[in-house]
Amino acid sequence: MSPDGLNKATEPIDNKMTPEEIQKHTNIINKMSRLDMARMWRHTPVGHIYFDTTLPFYEIFKIRFNELGGFSPEISKEIGW
């Protein structure tokens, strides 16, 4: 569905990531489509690192998703609940 199977729950982390790990995940987010991001936003289990506000990914994800247009009625219908 999305790059690297990121719709599944993540392994526990200690919130200490190397700059290389942060860049890797930032690159993944920047390559995601609007539809992939909408699916992830709606269906990813609680605790995924992209939605952990103690890590930089939440803001990166949110900004990119909004730049792509965020949710629309059409996307919402396509991905369902």
Beta strands, then each sheet from edge to edge (+ up, - down):
end
